[in-house]
Amino acid sequence: MRVAMYYNNHDIRIEQIPIPKIGSDELLVKVWASGVCGSDILEWYRVPKAPLVLGHEIAGEIVEVGSRVNDWKVGDRVFVSHHVPCNVCRYCLSNHHSVCDTLAKTNFDPGGFSEYLRVPAINVRHGVFLLPDQMSYEEAVFVEPLACVFRGQLHLGWKPARRVLIIGAGITGLLHIKLAQRVGASRVLAVDINNERLALALDFGADAAIEAGADIVKKVEQANEGRLPEVVIVSTGAPSAVRDAFRLVDRGGSILFFAPTDPGLEVSMPFNELWRKEITMTSSYAGSPRDIVAAIELIASKKILVSDMVTHLLPLERTQEGFSLVAEAESSLKVIIEPQS
């Protein structure tokens, strides 16, 4: 079968490898759609593991079922989670599934930018989800990123009529905008350095879009009726965005750190000021099975519309182009690779 083998962001080769053989407790899935995630282009994270086949936002069709698998059949349309928790450790039992030791050790084989993938037994048990008939494969690509966004906002705790500021209007920032509106935010603002992304933020429902830079506190207050927001979501790893979050949250407010920075980066915080203002800070990573179920429901019911975020559908042979589009972050939003095209 064909795969897009990743060596670095500028060297992705179409190669041939054998179709994986499945065991009695496993599944073989034909990949119909696989999204390019912003994390796929983090070379500091990916290059040390290269060469490898990336792609974890996948949707496909079961084409082979192990002899001991009873819950799935050939022809089922599914979303498959690449990392799965054990569901029984102390982290899982305290609702911190995404820091489970098992989660970091699991994956499907070889990756979503391939024609087929093998789903290991533990992923079959905890990470395969049936797609509703009304959900397209392209929409299903958003299940994983929306699950992550859902988890992050759940960590913040949902309260009605809060004012929310999202720093970073990339694909996850825009999903944060859509979800914040859906759960009842009274006002949603976006901050970014890219004017095209700010225009998209307005298109997707932000009440105001603000260019980052000098006088950011004053700009946010002006756009927010003279006050700072109760919730700030940092959906970018830029150190300046992290520092800005400390200044842009209102007294008694909350900050969600949603995106990673470069490794080893340390950011100082105005501790006394944050202490005096009673600021709550939290973070989130990945999504749990519960969050995936929620994401599927939100997309299938059209409560969160995602089809309007797809800008590029590319065949496997153009995976390199897809990575370049995501890295440039200019004319693209969601880039989807279709291995069967």
LOLUMSE-210911 format. One record per residue (C-alpha): residue number from 1; residue in three letters; z, x, y. Coordinates in Angstrom, 3 decimals. Layout:
N
pt k=NUM	r=ALA	zz=Z	xx=X	yy=Y
...
! end
This chain:
341
pt k=1	r=MET	zz=0.000	xx=0.000	yy=0.000
pt k=2	r=ARG	zz=-0.395	xx=1.008	yy=3.634
pt k=3	r=VAL	zz=2.583	xx=1.980	yy=5.793
pt k=4	r=ALA	zz=2.976	xx=3.246	yy=9.336
pt k=5	r=MET	zz=4.881	xx=6.509	yy=8.823
pt k=6	r=TYR	zz=6.945	xx=7.542	yy=11.827
pt k=7	r=TYR	zz=7.192	xx=11.246	yy=12.728
pt k=8	r=ASN	zz=7.920	xx=10.773	yy=16.432
pt k=9	r=ASN	zz=6.940	xx=8.330	yy=19.182
pt k=10	r=HIS	zz=3.564	xx=10.036	yy=19.567
pt k=11	r=ASP	zz=2.861	xx=10.676	yy=15.888
pt k=12	r=ILE	zz=2.709	xx=7.580	yy=13.708
pt k=13	r=ARG	zz=0.329	xx=7.845	yy=10.782
pt k=14	r=ILE	zz=-1.121	xx=5.209	yy=8.487
pt k=15	r=GLU	zz=-0.383	xx=6.479	yy=4.993
pt k=16	r=GLN	zz=-0.612	xx=5.185	yy=1.443
pt k=17	r=ILE	zz=2.455	xx=4.890	yy=-0.773
pt k=18	r=PRO	zz=3.041	xx=2.901	yy=-3.982
pt k=19	r=ILE	zz=4.144	xx=-0.720	yy=-3.749
pt k=20	r=PRO	zz=7.889	xx=-0.625	yy=-4.561
pt k=21	r=LYS	zz=8.958	xx=-1.650	yy=-8.046
pt k=22	r=ILE	zz=11.750	xx=-4.205	yy=-8.034
pt k=23	r=GLY	zz=14.748	xx=-4.475	yy=-10.315
pt k=24	r=SER	zz=16.087	xx=-7.586	yy=-12.012
pt k=25	r=ASP	zz=18.331	xx=-8.443	yy=-9.014
pt k=26	r=GLU	zz=15.748	xx=-7.700	yy=-6.327
pt k=27	r=LEU	zz=12.842	xx=-9.259	yy=-4.433
pt k=28	r=LEU	zz=9.438	xx=-8.054	yy=-3.295
pt k=29	r=VAL	zz=8.403	xx=-9.426	yy=0.098
pt k=30	r=LYS	zz=4.961	xx=-9.380	yy=1.687
pt k=31	r=VAL	zz=5.492	xx=-8.536	yy=5.361
pt k=32	r=TRP	zz=3.567	xx=-10.848	yy=7.673
pt k=33	r=ALA	zz=5.169	xx=-9.859	yy=10.979
pt k=34	r=SER	zz=7.384	xx=-7.002	yy=12.138
pt k=35	r=GLY	zz=8.553	xx=-6.531	yy=15.721
pt k=36	r=VAL	zz=8.795	xx=-3.191	yy=17.502
pt k=37	r=CYS	zz=12.385	xx=-2.914	yy=18.742
pt k=38	r=GLY	zz=13.549	xx=-0.811	yy=21.654
pt k=39	r=SER	zz=15.779	xx=1.059	yy=19.205
pt k=40	r=ASP	zz=12.684	xx=2.097	yy=17.240
pt k=41	r=ILE	zz=11.613	xx=4.370	yy=20.108
pt k=42	r=LEU	zz=14.966	xx=6.171	yy=20.520
pt k=43	r=GLU	zz=13.754	xx=9.600	yy=19.416
pt k=44	r=TRP	zz=17.234	xx=11.160	yy=19.471
pt k=45	r=TYR	zz=18.156	xx=8.648	yy=16.768
pt k=46	r=ARG	zz=14.913	xx=8.394	yy=14.801
pt k=47	r=VAL	zz=13.333	xx=11.869	yy=14.782
pt k=48	r=PRO	zz=16.143	xx=13.605	yy=12.796
pt k=49	r=LYS	zz=15.509	xx=11.096	yy=9.975
pt k=50	r=ALA	zz=11.708	xx=11.360	yy=10.091
pt k=51	r=PRO	zz=9.343	xx=10.940	yy=8.410
pt k=52	r=LEU	zz=10.240	xx=7.344	yy=7.649
pt k=53	r=VAL	zz=8.910	xx=3.810	yy=7.863
pt k=54	r=LEU	zz=10.632	xx=1.865	yy=10.626
pt k=55	r=GLY	zz=10.630	xx=-1.859	yy=11.358
pt k=56	r=HIS	zz=13.634	xx=-4.142	yy=10.950
pt k=57	r=GLU	zz=12.622	xx=-7.332	yy=12.787
pt k=58	r=ILE	zz=10.640	xx=-8.740	yy=9.899
pt k=59	r=ALA	zz=9.406	xx=-12.012	yy=8.502
pt k=60	r=GLY	zz=7.536	xx=-12.394	yy=5.253
pt k=61	r=GLU	zz=6.815	xx=-14.172	yy=2.014
pt k=62	r=ILE	zz=8.424	xx=-13.573	yy=-1.369
pt k=63	r=VAL	zz=5.750	xx=-12.464	yy=-3.840
pt k=64	r=GLU	zz=7.884	xx=-11.251	yy=-6.757
pt k=65	r=VAL	zz=11.340	xx=-12.279	yy=-7.971
pt k=66	r=GLY	zz=13.618	xx=-10.279	yy=-10.274
pt k=67	r=SER	zz=14.508	xx=-11.871	yy=-13.595
pt k=68	r=ARG	zz=18.170	xx=-12.362	yy=-12.618
pt k=69	r=VAL	zz=17.490	xx=-13.864	yy=-9.169
pt k=70	r=ASN	zz=17.981	xx=-17.627	yy=-9.230
pt k=71	r=ASP	zz=18.169	xx=-18.662	yy=-5.581
pt k=72	r=TRP	zz=14.682	xx=-17.598	yy=-4.485
pt k=73	r=LYS	zz=11.143	xx=-18.237	yy=-5.676
pt k=74	r=VAL	zz=7.673	xx=-16.872	yy=-5.106
pt k=75	r=GLY	zz=6.196	xx=-18.379	yy=-1.944
pt k=76	r=ASP	zz=9.468	xx=-18.751	yy=-0.025
pt k=77	r=ARG	zz=9.066	xx=-17.777	yy=3.637
pt k=78	r=VAL	zz=12.025	xx=-15.623	yy=4.650
pt k=79	r=PHE	zz=13.703	xx=-13.482	yy=7.250
pt k=80	r=VAL	zz=15.305	xx=-10.435	yy=5.644
pt k=81	r=SER	zz=18.158	xx=-8.542	yy=7.272
pt k=82	r=HIS	zz=17.875	xx=-4.775	yy=6.874
pt k=83	r=HIS	zz=21.628	xx=-4.096	yy=7.201
pt k=84	r=VAL	zz=24.136	xx=-6.364	yy=5.473
pt k=85	r=PRO	zz=27.955	xx=-6.406	yy=5.401
pt k=86	r=CYS	zz=30.091	xx=-6.672	yy=2.278
pt k=87	r=ASN	zz=31.860	xx=-9.814	yy=3.603
pt k=88	r=VAL	zz=35.151	xx=-8.860	yy=1.881
pt k=89	r=CYS	zz=36.535	xx=-5.771	yy=3.683
pt k=90	r=ARG	zz=39.175	xx=-5.969	yy=6.412
pt k=91	r=TYR	zz=36.497	xx=-5.662	yy=9.104
pt k=92	r=CYS	zz=34.419	xx=-8.521	yy=7.748
pt k=93	r=LEU	zz=37.488	xx=-10.687	yy=7.223
pt k=94	r=SER	zz=38.437	xx=-10.165	yy=10.877
pt k=95	r=ASN	zz=34.920	xx=-11.166	yy=12.028
pt k=96	r=HIS	zz=33.797	xx=-7.601	yy=12.741
pt k=97	r=HIS	zz=30.997	xx=-7.596	yy=10.167
pt k=98	r=SER	zz=28.841	xx=-5.206	yy=12.177
pt k=99	r=VAL	zz=31.342	xx=-2.336	yy=11.787
pt k=100	r=CYS	zz=31.627	xx=-2.825	yy=8.025
pt k=101	r=ASP	zz=31.116	xx=0.456	yy=6.125
pt k=102	r=THR	zz=28.635	xx=-1.251	yy=3.802
pt k=103	r=LEU	zz=26.440	xx=-2.392	yy=6.691
pt k=104	r=ALA	zz=25.552	xx=1.169	yy=7.662
pt k=105	r=LYS	zz=24.643	xx=2.082	yy=4.076
pt k=106	r=THR	zz=22.233	xx=-0.774	yy=3.375
pt k=107	r=ASN	zz=18.534	xx=-1.182	yy=4.118
pt k=108	r=PHE	zz=15.354	xx=-2.524	yy=2.615
pt k=109	r=ASP	zz=12.635	xx=-0.254	yy=1.203
pt k=110	r=PRO	zz=10.659	xx=1.210	yy=2.893
pt k=111	r=GLY	zz=10.667	xx=-0.618	yy=6.262
pt k=112	r=GLY	zz=8.969	xx=-3.433	yy=8.117
pt k=113	r=PHE	zz=5.879	xx=-1.516	yy=9.202
pt k=114	r=SER	zz=4.451	xx=-1.756	yy=5.699
pt k=115	r=GLU	zz=2.512	xx=-4.276	yy=3.670
pt k=116	r=TYR	zz=5.374	xx=-4.925	yy=1.231
pt k=117	r=LEU	zz=9.069	xx=-4.146	yy=1.005
pt k=118	r=ARG	zz=11.682	xx=-4.186	yy=-1.715
pt k=119	r=VAL	zz=14.858	xx=-6.122	yy=-1.014
pt k=120	r=PRO	zz=17.848	xx=-4.508	yy=-2.816
pt k=121	r=ALA	zz=20.343	xx=-6.697	yy=-4.677
pt k=122	r=ILE	zz=23.031	xx=-6.632	yy=-1.977
pt k=123	r=ASN	zz=20.476	xx=-7.656	yy=0.655
pt k=124	r=VAL	zz=19.322	xx=-10.455	yy=-1.650
pt k=125	r=ARG	zz=22.926	xx=-11.702	yy=-1.801
pt k=126	r=HIS	zz=23.800	xx=-11.371	yy=1.879
pt k=127	r=GLY	zz=20.649	xx=-10.859	yy=3.914
pt k=128	r=VAL	zz=17.820	xx=-13.211	yy=2.931
pt k=129	r=PHE	zz=17.378	xx=-16.421	yy=4.937
pt k=130	r=LEU	zz=14.871	xx=-19.223	yy=4.406
pt k=131	r=LEU	zz=12.612	xx=-19.911	yy=7.374
pt k=132	r=PRO	zz=12.240	xx=-23.544	yy=8.449
pt k=133	r=ASP	zz=8.735	xx=-24.912	yy=7.964
pt k=134	r=GLN	zz=8.243	xx=-25.321	yy=11.717
pt k=135	r=MET	zz=9.017	xx=-21.656	yy=12.477
pt k=136	r=SER	zz=6.095	xx=-19.240	yy=12.585
pt k=137	r=TYR	zz=6.340	xx=-15.686	yy=11.331
pt k=138	r=GLU	zz=5.909	xx=-14.476	yy=14.919
pt k=139	r=GLU	zz=8.878	xx=-16.580	yy=16.059
pt k=140	r=ALA	zz=10.920	xx=-15.334	yy=13.104
pt k=141	r=VAL	zz=10.590	xx=-11.767	yy=14.403
pt k=142	r=PHE	zz=13.068	xx=-12.810	yy=17.116
pt k=143	r=VAL	zz=15.783	xx=-13.786	yy=14.626
pt k=144	r=GLU	zz=17.292	xx=-10.295	yy=14.512
pt k=145	r=PRO	zz=17.358	xx=-9.578	yy=18.277
pt k=146	r=LEU	zz=18.560	xx=-13.092	yy=19.113
pt k=147	r=ALA	zz=21.327	xx=-12.784	yy=16.517
pt k=148	r=CYS	zz=22.489	xx=-9.615	yy=18.264
pt k=149	r=VAL	zz=22.427	xx=-11.379	yy=21.641
pt k=150	r=PHE	zz=24.287	xx=-14.367	yy=20.211
pt k=151	r=ARG	zz=26.983	xx=-12.089	yy=18.820
pt k=152	r=GLY	zz=27.390	xx=-10.293	yy=22.140
pt k=153	r=GLN	zz=27.867	xx=-13.478	yy=24.139
pt k=154	r=LEU	zz=30.184	xx=-14.852	yy=21.463
pt k=155	r=HIS	zz=32.353	xx=-11.770	yy=21.968
pt k=156	r=LEU	zz=32.553	xx=-12.651	yy=25.652
pt k=157	r=GLY	zz=33.707	xx=-16.150	yy=24.829
pt k=158	r=TRP	zz=31.751	xx=-19.119	yy=26.106
pt k=159	r=LYS	zz=33.174	xx=-21.029	yy=29.033
pt k=160	r=PRO	zz=31.342	xx=-23.610	yy=31.145
pt k=161	r=ALA	zz=29.943	xx=-22.999	yy=34.618
pt k=162	r=ARG	zz=30.330	xx=-19.229	yy=34.748
pt k=163	r=ARG	zz=28.075	xx=-16.994	yy=36.821
pt k=164	r=VAL	zz=26.389	xx=-14.347	yy=34.700
pt k=165	r=LEU	zz=24.667	xx=-11.125	yy=35.710
pt k=166	r=ILE	zz=22.399	xx=-9.299	yy=33.249
pt k=167	r=ILE	zz=21.656	xx=-5.663	yy=34.047
pt k=168	r=GLY	zz=18.398	xx=-4.708	yy=32.343
pt k=169	r=ALA	zz=15.562	xx=-7.222	yy=31.964
pt k=170	r=GLY	zz=13.946	xx=-5.871	yy=28.820
pt k=171	r=ILE	zz=13.430	xx=-8.111	yy=25.805
pt k=172	r=THR	zz=17.141	xx=-8.405	yy=24.968
pt k=173	r=GLY	zz=18.069	xx=-8.853	yy=28.613
pt k=174	r=LEU	zz=15.602	xx=-11.733	yy=28.838
pt k=175	r=LEU	zz=17.048	xx=-13.262	yy=25.654
pt k=176	r=HIS	zz=20.487	xx=-12.968	yy=27.260
pt k=177	r=ILE	zz=19.130	xx=-14.918	yy=30.234
pt k=178	r=LYS	zz=17.810	xx=-17.688	yy=27.990
pt k=179	r=LEU	zz=20.993	xx=-17.919	yy=25.936
pt k=180	r=ALA	zz=23.305	xx=-17.817	yy=28.967
pt k=181	r=GLN	zz=21.454	xx=-20.794	yy=30.386
pt k=182	r=ARG	zz=21.594	xx=-22.635	yy=27.078
pt k=183	r=VAL	zz=25.383	xx=-22.251	yy=26.767
pt k=184	r=GLY	zz=26.070	xx=-23.543	yy=30.247
pt k=185	r=ALA	zz=26.109	xx=-20.732	yy=32.790
pt k=186	r=SER	zz=26.041	xx=-22.183	yy=36.290
pt k=187	r=ARG	zz=24.039	xx=-19.295	yy=37.702
pt k=188	r=VAL	zz=22.180	xx=-16.441	yy=36.004
pt k=189	r=LEU	zz=21.133	xx=-13.283	yy=37.830
pt k=190	r=ALA	zz=19.107	xx=-10.295	yy=36.645
pt k=191	r=VAL	zz=19.040	xx=-6.689	yy=37.839
pt k=192	r=ASP	zz=16.371	xx=-4.145	yy=36.924
pt k=193	r=ILE	zz=14.437	xx=-1.235	yy=38.408
pt k=194	r=ASN	zz=11.078	xx=-2.669	yy=37.308
pt k=195	r=ASN	zz=9.537	xx=-5.357	yy=39.522
pt k=196	r=GLU	zz=7.401	xx=-6.715	yy=36.683
pt k=197	r=ARG	zz=10.516	xx=-7.252	yy=34.582
pt k=198	r=LEU	zz=12.246	xx=-8.919	yy=37.514
pt k=199	r=ALA	zz=9.331	xx=-11.336	yy=37.849
pt k=200	r=LEU	zz=9.617	xx=-12.108	yy=34.128
pt k=201	r=ALA	zz=13.340	xx=-12.705	yy=34.517
pt k=202	r=LEU	zz=12.549	xx=-15.409	yy=37.078
pt k=203	r=ASP	zz=9.849	xx=-16.858	yy=34.821
pt k=204	r=PHE	zz=12.342	xx=-17.104	yy=31.956
pt k=205	r=GLY	zz=15.015	xx=-18.854	yy=33.966
pt k=206	r=ALA	zz=17.030	xx=-16.424	yy=36.077
pt k=207	r=ASP	zz=18.181	xx=-17.928	yy=39.353
pt k=208	r=ALA	zz=17.735	xx=-14.613	yy=41.150
pt k=209	r=ALA	zz=16.220	xx=-11.227	yy=40.315
pt k=210	r=ILE	zz=17.512	xx=-8.173	yy=42.136
pt k=211	r=GLU	zz=16.072	xx=-4.676	yy=42.318
pt k=212	r=ALA	zz=18.624	xx=-2.033	yy=41.361
pt k=213	r=GLY	zz=19.461	xx=0.728	yy=43.792
pt k=214	r=ALA	zz=21.304	xx=1.123	yy=47.043
pt k=215	r=ASP	zz=23.509	xx=-1.705	yy=48.303
pt k=216	r=ILE	zz=23.481	xx=-3.341	yy=44.878
pt k=217	r=VAL	zz=26.900	xx=-4.958	yy=45.400
pt k=218	r=LYS	zz=25.788	xx=-6.525	yy=48.670
pt k=219	r=LYS	zz=22.509	xx=-7.698	yy=47.122
pt k=220	r=VAL	zz=24.280	xx=-9.362	yy=44.209
pt k=221	r=GLU	zz=26.775	xx=-11.088	yy=46.490
pt k=222	r=GLN	zz=23.971	xx=-12.374	yy=48.691
pt k=223	r=ALA	zz=22.110	xx=-13.727	yy=45.669
pt k=224	r=ASN	zz=25.287	xx=-15.255	yy=44.262
pt k=225	r=GLU	zz=26.497	xx=-17.292	yy=47.225
pt k=226	r=GLY	zz=28.777	xx=-14.583	yy=48.581
pt k=227	r=ARG	zz=30.685	xx=-13.746	yy=45.420
pt k=228	r=LEU	zz=30.467	xx=-11.451	yy=42.405
pt k=229	r=PRO	zz=29.727	xx=-12.859	yy=38.939
pt k=230	r=GLU	zz=32.455	xx=-13.569	yy=36.390
pt k=231	r=VAL	zz=30.366	xx=-12.037	yy=33.594
pt k=232	r=VAL	zz=28.283	xx=-8.854	yy=33.601
pt k=233	r=ILE	zz=26.107	xx=-7.985	yy=30.586
pt k=234	r=VAL	zz=24.837	xx=-4.405	yy=30.473
pt k=235	r=SER	zz=21.603	xx=-4.609	yy=28.477
pt k=236	r=THR	zz=20.425	xx=-1.061	yy=29.164
pt k=237	r=GLY	zz=21.804	xx=2.365	yy=28.308
pt k=238	r=ALA	zz=21.211	xx=3.815	yy=31.764
pt k=239	r=PRO	zz=24.448	xx=5.486	yy=32.968
pt k=240	r=SER	zz=23.896	xx=4.058	yy=36.457
pt k=241	r=ALA	zz=23.898	xx=0.552	yy=34.976
pt k=242	r=VAL	zz=27.218	xx=1.179	yy=33.244
pt k=243	r=ARG	zz=28.741	xx=2.431	yy=36.487
pt k=244	r=ASP	zz=27.285	xx=-0.487	yy=38.442
pt k=245	r=ALA	zz=28.894	xx=-2.958	yy=36.032
pt k=246	r=PHE	zz=32.350	xx=-1.799	yy=37.109
pt k=247	r=ARG	zz=31.491	xx=-2.616	yy=40.722
pt k=248	r=LEU	zz=29.627	xx=-5.872	yy=40.130
pt k=249	r=VAL	zz=32.138	xx=-7.901	yy=38.134
pt k=250	r=ASP	zz=34.458	xx=-10.328	yy=39.886
pt k=251	r=ARG	zz=38.247	xx=-10.232	yy=39.620
pt k=252	r=GLY	zz=39.358	xx=-11.649	yy=36.292
pt k=253	r=GLY	zz=35.853	xx=-11.217	yy=34.942
pt k=254	r=SER	zz=34.347	xx=-9.690	yy=31.807
pt k=255	r=ILE	zz=31.819	xx=-6.953	yy=31.020
pt k=256	r=LEU	zz=29.759	xx=-6.796	yy=27.833
pt k=257	r=PHE	zz=28.305	xx=-3.385	yy=26.950
pt k=258	r=PHE	zz=25.321	xx=-4.343	yy=24.829
pt k=259	r=ALA	zz=23.090	xx=-1.244	yy=24.713
pt k=260	r=PRO	zz=23.703	xx=2.368	yy=23.639
pt k=261	r=THR	zz=23.427	xx=5.362	yy=25.941
pt k=262	r=ASP	zz=22.105	xx=8.756	yy=24.939
pt k=263	r=PRO	zz=24.461	xx=10.453	yy=22.441
pt k=264	r=GLY	zz=27.437	xx=12.303	yy=23.846
pt k=265	r=LEU	zz=27.215	xx=10.696	yy=27.273
pt k=266	r=GLU	zz=30.531	xx=10.129	yy=29.023
pt k=267	r=VAL	zz=30.882	xx=7.750	yy=31.950
pt k=268	r=SER	zz=33.964	xx=7.772	yy=34.155
pt k=269	r=MET	zz=35.493	xx=4.468	yy=35.170
pt k=270	r=PRO	zz=37.622	xx=3.443	yy=38.157
pt k=271	r=PHE	zz=40.537	xx=2.684	yy=35.870
pt k=272	r=ASN	zz=43.133	xx=1.568	yy=38.420
pt k=273	r=GLU	zz=40.691	xx=-0.762	yy=40.121
pt k=274	r=LEU	zz=39.645	xx=-2.332	yy=36.819
pt k=275	r=TRP	zz=43.296	xx=-2.642	yy=35.794
pt k=276	r=ARG	zz=44.239	xx=-4.293	yy=39.063
pt k=277	r=LYS	zz=41.285	xx=-6.691	yy=38.872
pt k=278	r=GLU	zz=42.207	xx=-7.695	yy=35.291
pt k=279	r=ILE	zz=38.764	xx=-6.902	yy=33.941
pt k=280	r=THR	zz=38.056	xx=-7.505	yy=30.250
pt k=281	r=MET	zz=35.545	xx=-5.129	yy=28.649
pt k=282	r=THR	zz=33.959	xx=-5.607	yy=25.255
pt k=283	r=SER	zz=30.961	xx=-4.390	yy=23.281
pt k=284	r=SER	zz=28.824	xx=-5.630	yy=20.434
pt k=285	r=TYR	zz=26.521	xx=-4.086	yy=17.871
pt k=286	r=ALA	zz=24.028	xx=-5.783	yy=15.550
pt k=287	r=GLY	zz=24.461	xx=-9.306	yy=14.197
pt k=288	r=SER	zz=26.349	xx=-10.811	yy=11.263
pt k=289	r=PRO	zz=25.036	xx=-13.382	yy=8.760
pt k=290	r=ARG	zz=26.711	xx=-16.093	yy=10.860
pt k=291	r=ASP	zz=24.810	xx=-14.923	yy=13.940
pt k=292	r=ILE	zz=21.526	xx=-14.860	yy=12.027
pt k=293	r=VAL	zz=22.015	xx=-18.470	yy=10.917
pt k=294	r=ALA	zz=22.708	xx=-19.429	yy=14.532
pt k=295	r=ALA	zz=19.603	xx=-17.580	yy=15.754
pt k=296	r=ILE	zz=17.388	xx=-19.316	yy=13.198
pt k=297	r=GLU	zz=18.722	xx=-22.706	yy=14.300
pt k=298	r=LEU	zz=18.250	xx=-21.938	yy=18.001
pt k=299	r=ILE	zz=14.644	xx=-20.819	yy=17.485
pt k=300	r=ALA	zz=13.661	xx=-23.541	yy=15.009
pt k=301	r=SER	zz=15.048	xx=-26.279	yy=17.253
pt k=302	r=LYS	zz=13.277	xx=-24.774	yy=20.305
pt k=303	r=LYS	zz=16.613	xx=-24.593	yy=22.106
pt k=304	r=ILE	zz=15.644	xx=-20.975	yy=22.712
pt k=305	r=LEU	zz=11.884	xx=-20.648	yy=23.190
pt k=306	r=VAL	zz=10.574	xx=-17.256	yy=22.061
pt k=307	r=SER	zz=6.831	xx=-17.749	yy=21.599
pt k=308	r=ASP	zz=6.334	xx=-17.206	yy=25.329
pt k=309	r=MET	zz=7.726	xx=-13.672	yy=24.979
pt k=310	r=VAL	zz=5.037	xx=-12.371	yy=22.603
pt k=311	r=THR	zz=2.526	xx=-10.227	yy=24.468
pt k=312	r=HIS	zz=0.842	xx=-8.209	yy=21.705
pt k=313	r=LEU	zz=-0.102	xx=-8.928	yy=18.084
pt k=314	r=LEU	zz=-1.448	xx=-5.755	yy=16.492
pt k=315	r=PRO	zz=-2.632	xx=-4.809	yy=12.993
pt k=316	r=LEU	zz=-0.811	xx=-2.057	yy=11.117
pt k=317	r=GLU	zz=-3.483	xx=0.481	yy=12.090
pt k=318	r=ARG	zz=-2.462	xx=0.074	yy=15.746
pt k=319	r=THR	zz=1.264	xx=0.677	yy=15.248
pt k=320	r=GLN	zz=1.018	xx=3.842	yy=17.368
pt k=321	r=GLU	zz=-0.343	xx=1.746	yy=20.219
pt k=322	r=GLY	zz=2.504	xx=-0.708	yy=19.766
pt k=323	r=PHE	zz=5.096	xx=2.046	yy=20.066
pt k=324	r=SER	zz=3.411	xx=3.373	yy=23.202
pt k=325	r=LEU	zz=3.457	xx=-0.086	yy=24.780
pt k=326	r=VAL	zz=7.180	xx=-0.479	yy=24.111
pt k=327	r=ALA	zz=7.966	xx=3.047	yy=25.333
pt k=328	r=GLU	zz=6.048	xx=2.512	yy=28.581
pt k=329	r=ALA	zz=7.824	xx=-0.847	yy=29.147
pt k=330	r=GLU	zz=5.187	xx=-2.031	yy=31.591
pt k=331	r=SER	zz=2.642	xx=-4.557	yy=30.323
pt k=332	r=SER	zz=4.457	xx=-5.565	yy=27.162
pt k=333	r=LEU	zz=7.386	xx=-7.696	yy=26.143
pt k=334	r=LYS	zz=7.494	xx=-8.318	yy=22.418
pt k=335	r=VAL	zz=5.006	xx=-6.266	yy=20.446
pt k=336	r=ILE	zz=4.504	xx=-7.501	yy=16.880
pt k=337	r=ILE	zz=2.807	xx=-5.600	yy=14.074
pt k=338	r=GLU	zz=1.022	xx=-7.756	yy=11.497
pt k=339	r=PRO	zz=0.582	xx=-5.631	yy=8.341
pt k=340	r=GLN	zz=-1.650	xx=-8.182	yy=6.590
pt k=341	r=SER	zz=-4.223	xx=-8.353	yy=9.412
! end
